[in-house]
Amino acid sequence: MKTLNKLTTVIALSLFALSSLALTKYAATNWTIDKAHSAINFEVTHFFTPVNGQFNDYEATVNFDPENLEESMIDVQIMVSSIDTKNERRDGHLRTDDFFNAEKWPHITFKSTSIESTGNNEFVANGMLTIKDVSKEISLPFTLLGVKDNPMQENTLVAGITASTTVDRTDYTVGTGDWASDAVIGDEVTIDLNLELNAEK
């Protein structure tokens, strides 16, 4: 009888341990951006011709695990003053209150509220994009290009993510007065993120 009771106790404890393990949520992997191999680019038309630019200074918190999207999140903060279109005069104008007003609103931010899978290595981050004093919900589709051991850093994983979306600059009052019209500068701005990420194993 004692042996049976011990066996019953062991089975009960084992089942409890297994059920507790199944209910445990592991935090999504925390990734850091390798800025030397990453970029935040944009494109907008001037009359008929696409003009490209980028933001050179940004910070991001990326917690991502394709097997744990519930706890995954992306939080990006872009420094407006780092705008770079390879033309100093134009960059200076873009920082003024005609466009971004970098002195008053120094950051562009995107904070995800949820991340969903849309296919094989395809995802969409739903969240809030804030430019100047305007915040709007957007969906940012992105592709996980791959994950592997980083041969250049021991005990480190490397991953690649590319994302692209289009926003209407007038929704965020980027371009005021004469610059609000699309006669010279197009309304639609395409934003592309190419991120190389590293994480400890």
N, C-alpha and C positions, 0 to 999 in steps of 0.2 A: 504493500500500500504506500509506504514511504517513497519507494522508487517511482511509483506512478505519480505521486504528488509532485516529486522533484521534476519529473519529465514534463508534467503539465505546466509547471512554473517556468521551466526553460522555454517551452514552446510559446507561452504567453508573452514572456519578455522578448523573445526573438521577433514575434509578430509586431509587438509594440515598437521595437527598434526599427523594423523595416517600414512600418507605416509612418513613423516620425521622419525617417530619411526621405521618403517619397514626398512628404509635405514640405521639406526644406527648400527654400528658394535661394539659389546661389546668385550673388550679385553679377550683373553683366560685366564683361571685361572692360577695364579702364585703359583706353588707348591714348597715346600722346602723338601729336602731329610732328612729322619730320618736315619742317618748313622748307628745307633745302630742296625737297622733292615734292612740294605741294604748291597749289596756287588757287586763288579766288579771282576769277576773270569775269568780265562782262562785255557785252556788245550792244551797241545802239546805232541806229542809222543817223547820218548827217546828210540832209537832202536824200540822196539815193544810196549812199555808200556806207557800208558797215564800218564803224570805228570801234576798235578794241581797247580795253583798259584792264587794270587790275588793282587790287588793294594789297599793299605789301606788308601791312601790319595787322595781325588778327590773333585772337586767342580762341581756343575751343576746348570744351569738355565733351569727350566722346565715350560713352559707356555703351558698348554694343556687343551683343551675342545673338546670332541668328536663331539659336535654340532657346533664347530667353528674351523675347521682344518686350515682354511685359515690364521688365526692369531696364530696358535699353533706353537711352536718351542722347540727344545731341543739343549742345548749347554753344552757339557761336557768337563772338563779339568782334566786330570789324571796326578798326579805327579809320574814320572818314578822312582824316588828314593825310592818310597814306595813299590816297587815290593817285594813280599813275597811268596817264594816257600817252606818255612819251612826248608831252608838250607842256612845258612849265607854265606858260601863260594860261592855257586852257585848264590845267590842273588847279591853278590859283583861282580861276573864275568858278570852277565847280565847288570850291570850298566856301564860296561866299553865300549870302542869303538869297541870291538868284537861284541857287540850286540846293546844296546840302546844308548850308549854314553850319559848318563844322565847329565853329566856336561855341555855338549854343547847343548843338546836338552832336557831340563828338563820336557817337557810336551808332552803328547799325547792328541790330541783334536778331538772332533767330533762336527760339527755344521750342523744342519739340514737346508735344503733349502726348503723342503716341507714335509708335512705329509699327507698320504692318508689312507682312510679306505679300507680294503680288505675283510671285513666280520664282523660278529657279535663280537664286542669288539676286533677285529683284525685290526692292522694298520701297516704301514711301514713308517719309517722316511728316506727320501732320503737326503743325505748330503755329506760333505767332511770329511774324516778321515785323519788326519795328524800325522805321526810318523816320528821322526827325521826331515829331510828336504824334505820328500815326502808327497804329498797330492793326494788322489785319491777319486773319488766319489764311495760311497757304498750305499747299501740299508739295513736298519736295521729293520727287522720285530719285532714287539712287541705286547704283549697282555695286555689289560687293565683287570686286575683280578677282579676289583670291586671298587666302591666308596660308602662310607657311613659316617654317623656322627661318629666322634671319641669319644668313651665313656670316654676316659681318658683326653680329652681336650675340654672344653666347646667352642661352636661356631667354631668348627674346623672339617673339612672333612679329612678323611684318604682314600688313594687310594693305590693300588698295581699295579706295572708294571713289567713284565718280558720280556727280550729281548735276542735274540741270533743271532749271525752271525759268519761266518768263513772268515778269511783273510789269504792270503799267505804272510808269514813274509818276503820272499825274494823280494816281490814287494816294501817293505819299507826298504830294505837293513839292516834288523835286522838279523845279522849273517854274518860276513865278513870273508875273508880268508878261513881257514879250516872249519869254522862254517857256511859257505854259503851252503855247501852240505847238502843234506837230509840223508846222510849215518848214522848220529847219531841222529840229531834232525829233526823231521818232518817239512815240509814246512807249512802245514795247522795248523792254530791256531784258536781254537773255543773260542769266547768271549761271556760270559753270564753276563747280568745285571739283578739284582733283586733289585728293588727299592720300598721302602715304602715312600709315599709322604703325606705331610700335607699341608692344605691350610685353610685360614680363610674363613668362610661362608659369 
